Amino acid sequence: MTSSRGERKCALMLATLAPADQRQLLAGLPAATAGRLRGLLGELRSLRLPMADLAQSLLADEVAGLTSETSLDVNQLMGLAAVLPDAWYARVLAAWGEVDRSFCVSLLERSRATSVGRELSVVASLPPRLTQALKAEAVLLAASDPRA
């Protein structure tokens, strides 16, 4: 199979994500592209290498914060809405730049959605180290709280 450098990088990054996240992202791509990426993912899986470590060493900063150890799916992110105050939930959404924030906000009860949306407009982006710290805490919280 012939693939571009970008497709290979994408497949390597996808390989570091949880299977549900991989499926969700692939479902949003054109069929031909998704097919090529699935083929590349299969090749990577057959290598039986630690993908997060491999991606980190090969892609350096491009993969920072995107491995399954620091990734939450939409259901887990929504679970955090049940345990975090609006201001902190907005910051967690801000840290997850790879998710559709407006979609997550739309799933909230109307007054909470307004409050979180207002906070998101104030906290449009976060410094990299703060983003990493928020992600790490959110992953721990999601793992320890059954509602998250």
N, CA, C and O atoms as a GROMACS GRO file, in nm:
protein
  592
    1MET      N    1   0.084  -0.116   0.000
    1MET     CA    2   0.000   0.000   0.000
    1MET      C    3   0.089   0.124   0.000
    1MET      O    4   0.185   0.132   0.077
    2THR      N    5   0.058   0.217  -0.085
    2THR     CA    6   0.130   0.343  -0.091
    2THR      C    7   0.059   0.443  -0.002
    2THR      O    8  -0.062   0.462  -0.013
    3SER      N    9   0.134   0.508   0.084
    3SER     CA   10   0.074   0.606   0.175
    3SER      C   11   0.164   0.729   0.183
    3SER      O   12   0.285   0.722   0.160
    4SER      N   13   0.102   0.840   0.215
    4SER     CA   14   0.178   0.963   0.229
    4SER      C   15   0.240   0.971   0.368
    4SER      O   16   0.202   0.899   0.459
    5ARG      N   17   0.335   1.059   0.382
    5ARG     CA   18   0.399   1.080   0.512
    5ARG      C   19   0.294   1.124   0.615
    5ARG      O   20   0.296   1.080   0.730
    6GLY      N   21   0.202   1.211   0.572
    6GLY     CA   22   0.096   1.258   0.662
    6GLY      C   23   0.006   1.145   0.707
    6GLY      O   24  -0.036   1.142   0.823
    7GLU      N   25  -0.026   1.053   0.618
    7GLU     CA   26  -0.110   0.938   0.655
    7GLU      C   27  -0.036   0.848   0.754
    7GLU      O   28  -0.097   0.797   0.848
    8ARG      N   29   0.091   0.829   0.734
    8ARG     CA   30   0.168   0.746   0.827
    8ARG      C   31   0.175   0.812   0.965
    8ARG      O   32   0.161   0.744   1.067
    9LYS      N   33   0.196   0.943   0.967
    9LYS     CA   34   0.199   1.014   1.095
    9LYS      C   35   0.062   1.006   1.162
    9LYS      O   36   0.052   0.983   1.283
   10CYS      N   37  -0.043   1.024   1.083
   10CYS     CA   38  -0.178   1.017   1.137
   10CYS      C   39  -0.207   0.878   1.195
   10CYS      O   40  -0.262   0.866   1.304
   11ALA      N   41  -0.169   0.773   1.122
   11ALA     CA   42  -0.191   0.637   1.170
   11ALA      C   43  -0.115   0.613   1.300
   11ALA      O   44  -0.167   0.548   1.391
   12LEU      N   45   0.006   0.662   1.308
   12LEU     CA   46   0.084   0.644   1.430
   12LEU      C   47   0.018   0.718   1.547
   12LEU      O   48   0.010   0.664   1.658
   13MET      N   49  -0.029   0.837   1.523
   13MET     CA   50  -0.099   0.910   1.629
   13MET      C   51  -0.229   0.839   1.667
   13MET      O   52  -0.260   0.828   1.785
   14LEU      N   53  -0.304   0.792   1.568
   14LEU     CA   54  -0.428   0.719   1.597
   14LEU      C   55  -0.400   0.593   1.678
   14LEU      O   56  -0.478   0.556   1.766
   15ALA      N   57  -0.288   0.527   1.650
   15ALA     CA   58  -0.254   0.404   1.721
   15ALA      C   59  -0.233   0.426   1.870
   15ALA      O   60  -0.241   0.331   1.948
   16THR      N   61  -0.207   0.548   1.911
   16THR     CA   62  -0.186   0.577   2.052
   16THR      C   63  -0.317   0.601   2.126
   16THR      O   64  -0.318   0.607   2.249
   17LEU      N   65  -0.427   0.615   2.052
   17LEU     CA   66  -0.557   0.645   2.112
   17LEU      C   67  -0.633   0.518   2.146
   17LEU      O   68  -0.604   0.410   2.096
   18ALA      N   69  -0.732   0.533   2.232
   18ALA     CA   70  -0.820   0.422   2.267
   18ALA      C   71  -0.897   0.378   2.142
   18ALA      O   72  -0.928   0.462   2.057
   19PRO      N   73  -0.928   0.250   2.129
   19PRO     CA   74  -0.999   0.201   2.010
   19PRO      C   75  -1.128   0.276   1.979
   19PRO      O   76  -1.158   0.302   1.862
   20ALA      N   77  -1.204   0.312   2.081
   20ALA     CA   78  -1.329   0.386   2.056
   20ALA      C   79  -1.300   0.523   1.994
   20ALA      O   80  -1.373   0.568   1.906
   21ASP      N   81  -1.195   0.587   2.039
   21ASP     CA   82  -1.157   0.716   1.983
   21ASP      C   83  -1.108   0.700   1.839
   21ASP      O   84  -1.137   0.783   1.753
   22GLN      N   85  -1.034   0.592   1.814
   22GLN     CA   86  -0.989   0.565   1.677
   22GLN      C   87  -1.109   0.550   1.584
   22GLN      O   88  -1.114   0.610   1.477
   23ARG      N   89  -1.206   0.468   1.626
   23ARG     CA   90  -1.325   0.446   1.543
   23ARG      C   91  -1.401   0.574   1.517
   23ARG      O   92  -1.445   0.600   1.405
   24GLN      N   93  -1.415   0.655   1.620
   24GLN     CA   94  -1.488   0.782   1.606
   24GLN      C   95  -1.418   0.874   1.507
   24GLN      O   96  -1.483   0.935   1.422
   25LEU      N   97  -1.288   0.886   1.518
   25LEU     CA   98  -1.215   0.974   1.427
   25LEU      C   99  -1.216   0.920   1.284
   25LEU      O  100  -1.235   0.997   1.190
   26LEU      N  101  -1.198   0.791   1.268
   26LEU     CA  102  -1.199   0.732   1.134
   26LEU      C  103  -1.336   0.745   1.068
   26LEU      O  104  -1.346   0.761   0.946
   27ALA      N  105  -1.441   0.737   1.147
   27ALA     CA  106  -1.577   0.748   1.093
   27ALA      C  107  -1.602   0.885   1.030
   27ALA      O  108  -1.687   0.897   0.941
   28GLY      N  109  -1.531   0.986   1.075
   28GLY     CA  110  -1.550   1.121   1.023
   28GLY      C  111  -1.470   1.152   0.897
   28GLY      O  112  -1.480   1.262   0.843
   29LEU      N  113  -1.392   1.056   0.850
   29LEU     CA  114  -1.306   1.078   0.733
   29LEU      C  115  -1.370   1.021   0.607
   29LEU      O  116  -1.457   0.934   0.615
   30PRO      N  117  -1.329   1.070   0.491
   30PRO     CA  118  -1.374   1.008   0.366
   30PRO      C  119  -1.337   0.860   0.365
   30PRO      O  120  -1.234   0.822   0.421
   31ALA      N  121  -1.419   0.778   0.303
   31ALA     CA  122  -1.401   0.633   0.306
   31ALA      C  123  -1.263   0.589   0.257
   31ALA      O  124  -1.201   0.501   0.318
   32ALA      N  125  -1.214   0.649   0.151
   32ALA     CA  126  -1.084   0.608   0.097
   32ALA      C  127  -0.972   0.638   0.196
   32ALA      O  128  -0.883   0.555   0.216
   33THR      N  129  -0.976   0.754   0.256
   33THR     CA  130  -0.873   0.791   0.354
   33THR      C  131  -0.881   0.701   0.476
   33THR      O  132  -0.779   0.651   0.524
   34ALA      N  133  -1.003   0.680   0.526
   34ALA     CA  134  -1.021   0.594   0.644
   34ALA      C  135  -0.971   0.453   0.614
   34ALA      O  136  -0.910   0.389   0.700
   35GLY      N  137  -0.996   0.405   0.494
   35GLY     CA  138  -0.950   0.271   0.456
   35GLY      C  139  -0.798   0.261   0.457
   35GLY      O  140  -0.742   0.163   0.507
   36ARG      N  141  -0.732   0.362   0.402
   36ARG     CA  142  -0.585   0.361   0.403
   36ARG      C  143  -0.532   0.366   0.546
   36ARG      O  144  -0.437   0.296   0.581
   37LEU      N  145  -0.594   0.449   0.629
   37LEU     CA  146  -0.548   0.460   0.768
   37LEU      C  147  -0.573   0.330   0.845
   37LEU      O  148  -0.490   0.290   0.926
   38ARG      N  149  -0.687   0.265   0.820
   38ARG     CA  150  -0.713   0.136   0.886
   38ARG      C  151  -0.605   0.034   0.847
   38ARG      O  152  -0.558  -0.043   0.932
   39GLY      N  153  -0.568   0.034   0.720
   39GLY     CA  154  -0.461  -0.056   0.676
   39GLY      C  155  -0.330  -0.028   0.747
   39GLY      O  156  -0.261  -0.119   0.791
   40LEU      N  157  -0.296   0.101   0.758
   40LEU     CA  158  -0.173   0.138   0.828
   40LEU      C  159  -0.181   0.104   0.976
   40LEU      O  160  -0.082   0.060   1.035
   41LEU      N  161  -0.299   0.124   1.037
   41LEU     CA  162  -0.316   0.087   1.178
   41LEU      C  163  -0.295  -0.063   1.197
   41LEU      O  164  -0.233  -0.106   1.294
   42GLY      N  165  -0.346  -0.142   1.105
   42GLY     CA  166  -0.326  -0.287   1.111
   42GLY      C  167  -0.180  -0.324   1.105
   42GLY      O  168  -0.133  -0.411   1.178
   43GLU      N  169  -0.107  -0.257   1.016
   43GLU     CA  170   0.037  -0.282   1.006
   43GLU      C  171   0.107  -0.246   1.137
   43GLU      O  172   0.194  -0.320   1.184
   44LEU      N  173   0.070  -0.133   1.194
   44LEU     CA  174   0.132  -0.091   1.320
   44LEU      C  175   0.101  -0.190   1.433
   44LEU      O  176   0.189  -0.226   1.510
   45ARG      N  177  -0.025  -0.234   1.441
   45ARG     CA  178  -0.062  -0.329   1.546
   45ARG      C  179   0.018  -0.458   1.534
   45ARG      O  180   0.057  -0.518   1.634
   46SER      N  181   0.042  -0.501   1.410
   46SER     CA  182   0.115  -0.627   1.389
   46SER      C  183   0.260  -0.619   1.438
   46SER      O  184   0.322  -0.722   1.463
   47LEU      N  185   0.312  -0.498   1.452
   47LEU     CA  186   0.449  -0.481   1.502
   47LEU      C  187   0.462  -0.511   1.650
   47LEU      O  188   0.570  -0.542   1.698
   48ARG      N  189   0.351  -0.502   1.723
   48ARG     CA  190   0.347  -0.528   1.868
   48ARG      C  191   0.453  -0.446   1.943
   48ARG      O  192   0.526  -0.498   2.027
   49LEU      N  193   0.458  -0.319   1.910
   49LEU     CA  194   0.549  -0.227   1.977
   49LEU      C  195   0.469  -0.133   2.067
   49LEU      O  196   0.349  -0.116   2.045
   50PRO      N  197   0.531  -0.073   2.166
   50PRO     CA  198   0.460   0.025   2.250
   50PRO      C  199   0.436   0.153   2.169
   50PRO      O  200   0.525   0.237   2.156
   51MET      N  201   0.315   0.167   2.116
   51MET     CA  202   0.286   0.276   2.022
   51MET      C  203   0.303   0.415   2.084
   51MET      O  204   0.352   0.506   2.018
   52ALA      N  205   0.263   0.431   2.209
   52ALA     CA  206   0.277   0.564   2.272
   52ALA      C  207   0.424   0.604   2.278
   52ALA      O  208   0.459   0.719   2.250
   53ASP      N  209   0.510   0.511   2.314
   53ASP     CA  210   0.654   0.540   2.320
   53ASP      C  211   0.710   0.565   2.180
   53ASP      O  212   0.789   0.658   2.160
   54LEU      N  213   0.670   0.483   2.086
   54LEU     CA  214   0.717   0.499   1.949
   54LEU      C  215   0.672   0.634   1.894
   54LEU      O  216   0.752   0.707   1.834
   55ALA      N  217   0.545   0.666   1.912
   55ALA     CA  218   0.494   0.794   1.862
   55ALA      C  219   0.566   0.910   1.928
   55ALA      O  220   0.602   1.008   1.862
   56GLN      N  221   0.587   0.900   2.058
   56GLN     CA  222   0.655   1.008   2.129
   56GLN      C  223   0.795   1.031   2.072
   56GLN      O  224   0.837   1.145   2.052
   57SER      N  225   0.866   0.923   2.046
   57SER     CA  226   1.002   0.940   1.996
   57SER      C  227   1.006   0.985   1.851
   57SER      O  228   1.096   1.059   1.812
   58LEU      N  229   0.909   0.942   1.770
   58LEU     CA  230   0.911   0.978   1.628
   58LEU      C  231   0.843   1.110   1.597
   58LEU      O  232   0.884   1.182   1.506
   59LEU      N  233   0.739   1.143   1.674
   59LEU     CA  234   0.663   1.263   1.643
   59LEU      C  235   0.685   1.377   1.741
   59LEU      O  236   0.632   1.487   1.722
   60ALA      N  237   0.761   1.351   1.844
   60ALA     CA  238   0.797   1.453   1.945
   60ALA      C  239   0.675   1.531   1.990
   60ALA      O  240   0.581   1.473   2.044
   61ASP      N  241   0.675   1.662   1.970
   61ASP     CA  242   0.569   1.747   2.023
   61ASP      C  243   0.434   1.726   1.957
   61ASP      O  244   0.332   1.762   2.015
   62GLU      N  245   0.430   1.668   1.837
   62GLU     CA  246   0.303   1.651   1.769
   62GLU      C  247   0.209   1.556   1.843
   62GLU      O  248   0.087   1.568   1.829
   63VAL      N  249   0.263   1.464   1.919
   63VAL     CA  250   0.180   1.367   1.987
   63VAL      C  251   0.161   1.399   2.135
   63VAL      O  252   0.086   1.329   2.204
   64ALA      N  253   0.225   1.502   2.186
   64ALA     CA  254   0.216   1.535   2.328
   64ALA      C  255   0.071   1.554   2.368
   64ALA      O  256  -0.002   1.633   2.307
   65GLY      N  257   0.031   1.481   2.471
   65GLY     CA  258  -0.103   1.496   2.524
   65GLY      C  259  -0.210   1.417   2.451
   65GLY      O  260  -0.327   1.430   2.486
   66LEU      N  261  -0.176   1.337   2.351
   66LEU     CA  262  -0.279   1.267   2.276
   66LEU      C  263  -0.279   1.116   2.295
   66LEU      O  264  -0.356   1.048   2.228
   67THR      N  265  -0.199   1.061   2.382
   67THR     CA  266  -0.197   0.917   2.400
   67THR      C  267  -0.317   0.873   2.481
   67THR      O  268  -0.382   0.955   2.546
   68SER      N  269  -0.348   0.744   2.478
   68SER     CA  270  -0.464   0.694   2.550
   68SER      C  271  -0.451   0.716   2.700
   68SER      O  272  -0.551   0.721   2.771
   69GLU      N  273  -0.326   0.730   2.751
   69GLU     CA  274  -0.308   0.755   2.893
   69GLU      C  275  -0.353   0.897   2.931
   69GLU      O  276  -0.380   0.924   3.048
   70THR      N  277  -0.361   0.985   2.835
   70THR     CA  278  -0.404   1.122   2.864
   70THR      C  279  -0.522   1.160   2.775
   70THR      O  280  -0.538   1.276   2.738
   71SER      N  281  -0.604   1.062   2.742
   71SER     CA  282  -0.717   1.088   2.655
   71SER      C  283  -0.845   1.040   2.721
   71SER      O  284  -0.848   0.934   2.784
   72LEU      N  285  -0.949   1.119   2.706
   72LEU     CA  286  -1.081   1.080   2.753
   72LEU      C  287  -1.175   1.082   2.634
   72LEU      O  288  -1.162   1.166   2.545
   73ASP      N  289  -1.271   0.988   2.633
   73ASP     CA  290  -1.370   0.994   2.526
   73ASP      C  291  -1.481   1.092   2.567
   73ASP      O  292  -1.480   1.144   2.678
   74VAL      N  293  -1.574   1.116   2.478
   74VAL     CA  294  -1.679   1.215   2.503
   74VAL      C  295  -1.762   1.177   2.624
   74VAL      O  296  -1.799   1.264   2.703
   75ASN      N  297  -1.791   1.047   2.641
   75ASN     CA  298  -1.869   1.005   2.758
   75ASN      C  299  -1.797   1.036   2.888
   75ASN      O  300  -1.858   1.080   2.986
   76GLN      N  301  -1.666   1.014   2.890
   76GLN     CA  302  -1.589   1.045   3.011
   76GLN      C  303  -1.584   1.195   3.035
   76GLN      O  304  -1.594   1.240   3.149
   77LEU      N  305  -1.568   1.273   2.928
   77LEU     CA  306  -1.569   1.418   2.944
   77LEU      C  307  -1.704   1.466   2.997
   77LEU      O  308  -1.709   1.555   3.082
   78MET      N  309  -1.812   1.407   2.948
   78MET     CA  310  -1.944   1.446   2.995
   78MET      C  311  -1.964   1.403   3.141
   78MET      O  312  -2.032   1.471   3.218
   79GLY      N  313  -1.905   1.290   3.179
   79GLY     CA  314  -1.912   1.246   3.318
   79GLY      C  315  -1.845   1.346   3.411
   79GLY      O  316  -1.889   1.365   3.525
   80LEU      N  317  -1.739   1.410   3.363
   80LEU     CA  318  -1.672   1.511   3.445
   80LEU      C  319  -1.762   1.632   3.470
   80LEU      O  320  -1.747   1.701   3.570
   81ALA      N  321  -1.855   1.658   3.379
   81ALA     CA  322  -1.948   1.769   3.398
   81ALA      C  323  -2.032   1.749   3.523
   81ALA      O  324  -2.078   1.845   3.584
   82ALA      N  325  -2.054   1.622   3.560
   82ALA     CA  326  -2.135   1.592   3.678
   82ALA      C  327  -2.060   1.617   3.809
   82ALA      O  328  -2.123   1.630   3.914
   83VAL      N  329  -1.928   1.623   3.802
   83VAL     CA  330  -1.851   1.634   3.927
   83VAL      C  331  -1.770   1.763   3.938
   83VAL      O  332  -1.717   1.794   4.045
   84LEU      N  333  -1.760   1.839   3.830
   84LEU     CA  334  -1.680   1.961   3.833
   84LEU      C  335  -1.769   2.085   3.828
   84LEU      O  336  -1.874   2.084   3.763
   85PRO      N  337  -1.729   2.191   3.896
   85PRO     CA  338  -1.800   2.318   3.879
   85PRO      C  339  -1.785   2.367   3.735
   85PRO      O  340  -1.691   2.329   3.665
   86ASP      N  341  -1.878   2.451   3.691
   86ASP     CA  342  -1.880   2.497   3.552
   86ASP      C  343  -1.747   2.557   3.507
   86ASP      O  344  -1.700   2.528   3.398
   87ALA      N  345  -1.686   2.641   3.591
   87ALA     CA  346  -1.561   2.708   3.552
   87ALA      C  347  -1.450   2.605   3.528
   87ALA      O  348  -1.374   2.619   3.432
   88TRP      N  349  -1.441   2.502   3.612
   88TRP     CA  350  -1.337   2.402   3.595
   88TRP      C  351  -1.369   2.309   3.479
   88TRP      O  352  -1.279   2.266   3.407
   89TYR      N  353  -1.497   2.278   3.461
   89TYR     CA  354  -1.534   2.194   3.347
   89TYR      C  355  -1.499   2.265   3.216
   89TYR      O  356  -1.453   2.201   3.122
   90ALA      N  357  -1.521   2.395   3.210
   90ALA     CA  358  -1.484   2.473   3.091
   90ALA      C  359  -1.334   2.464   3.066
   90ALA      O  360  -1.291   2.452   2.951
   91ARG      N  361  -1.256   2.469   3.170
   91ARG     CA  362  -1.111   2.460   3.154
   91ARG      C  363  -1.067   2.322   3.107
   91ARG      O  364  -0.973   2.309   3.028
   92VAL      N  365  -1.135   2.219   3.155
   92VAL     CA  366  -1.105   2.084   3.107
   92VAL      C  367  -1.138   2.074   2.958
   92VAL      O  368  -1.060   2.018   2.881
   93LEU      N  369  -1.253   2.129   2.916
   93LEU     CA  370  -1.286   2.129   2.774
   93LEU      C  371  -1.184   2.210   2.694
   93LEU      O  372  -1.148   2.172   2.582
   94ALA      N  373  -1.138   2.319   2.751
   94ALA     CA  374  -1.036   2.400   2.682
   94ALA      C  375  -0.907   2.321   2.666
   94ALA      O  376  -0.837   2.337   2.566
   95ALA      N  377  -0.875   2.237   2.763
   95ALA     CA  378  -0.753   2.156   2.754
   95ALA      C  379  -0.764   2.051   2.645
   95ALA      O  380  -0.664   2.013   2.585
   96TRP      N  381  -0.886   2.003   2.618
   96TRP     CA  382  -0.906   1.902   2.516
   96TRP      C  383  -0.941   1.970   2.384
   96TRP      O  384  -1.056   1.968   2.340
   97GLY      N  385  -0.841   2.029   2.322
   97GLY     CA  386  -0.861   2.098   2.196
   97GLY      C  387  -0.903   2.006   2.083
   97GLY      O  388  -0.955   2.052   1.981
   98GLU      N  389  -0.880   1.875   2.099
   98GLU     CA  390  -0.914   1.781   1.994
   98GLU      C  391  -1.060   1.735   1.997
   98GLU      O  392  -1.100   1.656   1.911
   99VAL      N  393  -1.139   1.783   2.093
   99VAL     CA  394  -1.281   1.750   2.095
   99VAL      C  395  -1.363   1.871   2.054
   99VAL      O  396  -1.316   1.985   2.061
  100ASP      N  397  -1.484   1.846   2.011
  100ASP     CA  398  -1.575   1.952   1.972
  100ASP      C  399  -1.639   2.009   2.099
  100ASP      O  400  -1.733   1.951   2.153
  101ARG      N  401  -1.588   2.119   2.144
  101ARG     CA  402  -1.635   2.180   2.270
  101ARG      C  403  -1.783   2.215   2.262
  101ARG      O  404  -1.858   2.192   2.357
  102SER      N  405  -1.825   2.270   2.148
  102SER     CA  406  -1.965   2.311   2.136
  102SER      C  407  -2.058   2.190   2.146
  102SER      O  408  -2.170   2.202   2.198
  103PHE      N  409  -2.014   2.075   2.098
  103PHE     CA  410  -2.094   1.954   2.110
  103PHE      C  411  -2.109   1.916   2.257
  103PHE      O  412  -2.220   1.888   2.303
  104CYS      N  413  -1.999   1.915   2.330
  104CYS     CA  414  -2.004   1.881   2.473
  104CYS      C  415  -2.093   1.979   2.548
  104CYS      O  416  -2.173   1.938   2.633
  105VAL      N  417  -2.080   2.106   2.518
  105VAL     CA  418  -2.162   2.208   2.586
  105VAL      C  419  -2.309   2.187   2.552
  105VAL      O  420  -2.395   2.206   2.638
  106SER      N  421  -2.339   2.150   2.428
  106SER     CA  422  -2.478   2.131   2.387
  106SER      C  423  -2.546   2.017   2.461
  106SER      O  424  -2.669   2.012   2.467
  107LEU      N  425  -2.468   1.925   2.516
  107LEU     CA  426  -2.524   1.812   2.589
  107LEU      C  427  -2.559   1.847   2.734
  107LEU      O  428  -2.624   1.769   2.804
  108LEU      N  429  -2.518   1.964   2.778
  108LEU     CA  430  -2.545   2.007   2.916
  108LEU      C  431  -2.684   2.067   2.928
  108LEU      O  432  -2.743   2.112   2.830
  109GLU      N  433  -2.734   2.069   3.051
  109GLU     CA  434  -2.860   2.138   3.080
  109GLU      C  435  -2.842   2.285   3.045
  109GLU      O  436  -2.731   2.338   3.059
  110ARG      N  437  -2.946   2.351   3.001
  110ARG     CA  438  -2.938   2.486   2.942
  110ARG      C  439  -2.860   2.587   3.027
  110ARG      O  440  -2.772   2.655   2.975
  111SER      N  441  -2.891   2.599   3.156
  111SER     CA  442  -2.822   2.701   3.237
  111SER      C  443  -2.674   2.667   3.254
  111SER      O  444  -2.589   2.756   3.254
  112ARG      N  445  -2.644   2.538   3.268
  112ARG     CA  446  -2.503   2.496   3.276
  112ARG      C  447  -2.432   2.521   3.144
  112ARG      O  448  -2.317   2.564   3.143
  113ALA      N  449  -2.500   2.494   3.035
  113ALA     CA  450  -2.440   2.517   2.902
  113ALA      C  451  -2.406   2.664   2.885
  113ALA      O  452  -2.300   2.697   2.832
  114THR      N  453  -2.493   2.751   2.930
  114THR     CA  454  -2.467   2.895   2.920
  114THR      C  455  -2.346   2.933   3.005
  114THR      O  456  -2.259   3.008   2.960
  115SER      N  457  -2.343   2.882   3.126
  115SER     CA  458  -2.233   2.914   3.217
  115SER      C  459  -2.099   2.860   3.165
  115SER      O  460  -1.999   2.932   3.165
  116VAL      N  461  -2.098   2.735   3.120
  116VAL     CA  462  -1.975   2.675   3.068
  116VAL      C  463  -1.932   2.747   2.940
  116VAL      O  464  -1.814   2.773   2.920
  117GLY      N  465  -2.028   2.778   2.854
  117GLY     CA  466  -1.997   2.851   2.731
  117GLY      C  467  -1.935   2.987   2.760
  117GLY      O  468  -1.840   3.028   2.692
  118ARG      N  469  -1.988   3.056   2.860
  118ARG     CA  470  -1.933   3.186   2.899
  118ARG      C  471  -1.789   3.170   2.948
  118ARG      O  472  -1.702   3.250   2.911
  119GLU      N  473  -1.764   3.070   3.029
  119GLU     CA  474  -1.628   3.044   3.079
  119GLU      C  475  -1.533   3.008   2.965
  119GLU      O  476  -1.418   3.052   2.963
  120LEU      N  477  -1.582   2.928   2.870
  120LEU     CA  478  -1.498   2.890   2.755
  120LEU      C  479  -1.458   3.012   2.673
  120LEU      O  480  -1.347   3.016   2.618
  121SER      N  481  -1.546   3.110   2.664
  121SER     CA  482  -1.512   3.229   2.586
  121SER      C  483  -1.401   3.310   2.654
  121SER      O  484  -1.326   3.382   2.588
  122VAL      N  485  -1.391   3.297   2.785
  122VAL     CA  486  -1.287   3.367   2.861
  122VAL      C  487  -1.155   3.290   2.855
  122VAL      O  488  -1.048   3.350   2.852
  123VAL      N  489  -1.163   3.157   2.852
  123VAL     CA  490  -1.046   3.071   2.856
  123VAL      C  491  -1.032   3.000   2.721
  123VAL      O  492  -1.040   2.878   2.714
  124ALA      N  493  -1.011   3.076   2.617
  124ALA     CA  494  -1.005   3.018   2.483
  124ALA      C  495  -0.889   2.920   2.466
  124ALA      O  496  -0.904   2.817   2.402
  125SER      N  497  -0.773   2.952   2.523
  125SER     CA  498  -0.659   2.861   2.513
  125SER      C  499  -0.581   2.866   2.643
  125SER      O  500  -0.587   2.963   2.719
  126LEU      N  501  -0.508   2.758   2.667
  126LEU     CA  502  -0.431   2.744   2.791
  126LEU      C  503  -0.285   2.722   2.758
  126LEU      O  504  -0.252   2.667   2.652
  127PRO      N  505  -0.196   2.764   2.847
  127PRO     CA  506  -0.053   2.734   2.826
  127PRO      C  507  -0.031   2.583   2.825
  127PRO      O  508  -0.103   2.509   2.892
  128PRO      N  509   0.068   2.536   2.751
  128PRO     CA  510   0.091   2.391   2.736
  128PRO      C  511   0.105   2.314   2.868
  128PRO      O  512   0.047   2.207   2.882
  129ARG      N  513   0.179   2.366   2.962
  129ARG     CA  514   0.197   2.293   3.088
  129ARG      C  515   0.069   2.288   3.170
  129ARG      O  516   0.041   2.188   3.237
  130LEU      N  517  -0.010   2.394   3.165
  130LEU     CA  518  -0.138   2.394   3.234
  130LEU      C  519  -0.232   2.295   3.166
  130LEU      O  520  -0.307   2.224   3.234
  131THR      N  521  -0.228   2.290   3.035
  131THR     CA  522  -0.310   2.193   2.961
  131THR      C  523  -0.273   2.052   3.002
  131THR      O  524  -0.362   1.970   3.029
  132GLN      N  525  -0.145   2.021   3.008
  132GLN     CA  526  -0.101   1.887   3.048
  132GLN      C  527  -0.144   1.855   3.191
  132GLN      O  528  -0.188   1.743   3.218
  133ALA      N  529  -0.133   1.951   3.280
  133ALA     CA  530  -0.172   1.928   3.420
  133ALA      C  531  -0.322   1.905   3.432
  133ALA      O  532  -0.366   1.815   3.504
  134LEU      N  533  -0.400   1.985   3.360
  134LEU     CA  534  -0.546   1.967   3.363
  134LEU      C  535  -0.585   1.831   3.307
  134LEU      O  536  -0.672   1.763   3.362
  135LYS      N  537  -0.522   1.791   3.198
  135LYS     CA  538  -0.553   1.661   3.139
  135LYS      C  539  -0.520   1.548   3.237
  135LYS      O  540  -0.598   1.455   3.254
  136ALA      N  541  -0.404   1.558   3.299
  136ALA     CA  542  -0.364   1.453   3.394
  136ALA      C  543  -0.463   1.443   3.509
  136ALA      O  544  -0.503   1.332   3.547
  137GLU      N  545  -0.503   1.555   3.564
  137GLU     CA  546  -0.600   1.554   3.674
  137GLU      C  547  -0.736   1.504   3.628
  137GLU      O  548  -0.802   1.429   3.700
  138ALA      N  549  -0.779   1.545   3.510
  138ALA     CA  550  -0.909   1.501   3.458
  138ALA      C  551  -0.911   1.351   3.435
  138ALA      O  552  -1.011   1.285   3.464
  139VAL      N  553  -0.801   1.296   3.384
  139VAL     CA  554  -0.793   1.151   3.361
  139VAL      C  555  -0.802   1.078   3.494
  139VAL      O  556  -0.872   0.977   3.506
  140LEU      N  557  -0.731   1.127   3.596
  140LEU     CA  558  -0.737   1.064   3.729
  140LEU      C  559  -0.876   1.074   3.788
  140LEU      O  560  -0.927   0.978   3.845
  141LEU      N  561  -0.938   1.189   3.775
  141LEU     CA  562  -1.073   1.209   3.828
  141LEU      C  563  -1.172   1.118   3.756
  141LEU      O  564  -1.257   1.055   3.820
  142ALA      N  565  -1.162   1.111   3.624
  142ALA     CA  566  -1.252   1.025   3.546
  142ALA      C  567  -1.235   0.878   3.586
  142ALA      O  568  -1.332   0.802   3.589
  143ALA      N  569  -1.112   0.838   3.616
  143ALA     CA  570  -1.085   0.699   3.653
  143ALA      C  571  -1.134   0.668   3.792
  143ALA      O  572  -1.167   0.553   3.821
  144SER      N  573  -1.139   0.767   3.881
  144SER     CA  574  -1.175   0.742   4.019
  144SER      C  575  -1.321   0.768   4.052
  144SER      O  576  -1.369   0.722   4.155
  145ASP      N  577  -1.394   0.840   3.967
  145ASP     CA  578  -1.533   0.874   3.994
  145ASP      C  579  -1.624   0.797   3.899
  145ASP      O  580  -1.610   0.811   3.777
  146PRO      N  581  -1.716   0.717   3.952
  146PRO     CA  582  -1.801   0.637   3.864
  146PRO      C  583  -1.895   0.722   3.776
  146PRO      O  584  -1.943   0.673   3.673
  147ARG      N  585  -1.921   0.846   3.814
  147ARG     CA  586  -2.007   0.932   3.732
  147ARG      C  587  -1.932   0.989   3.613
  147ARG      O  588  -1.993   1.028   3.514
  148ALA      N  589  -1.800   0.994   3.624
  148ALA     CA  590  -1.718   1.053   3.518
  148ALA      C  591  -1.686   0.952   3.411
  148ALA      O  592  -1.619   0.984   3.314
   0.00000   0.00000   0.00000
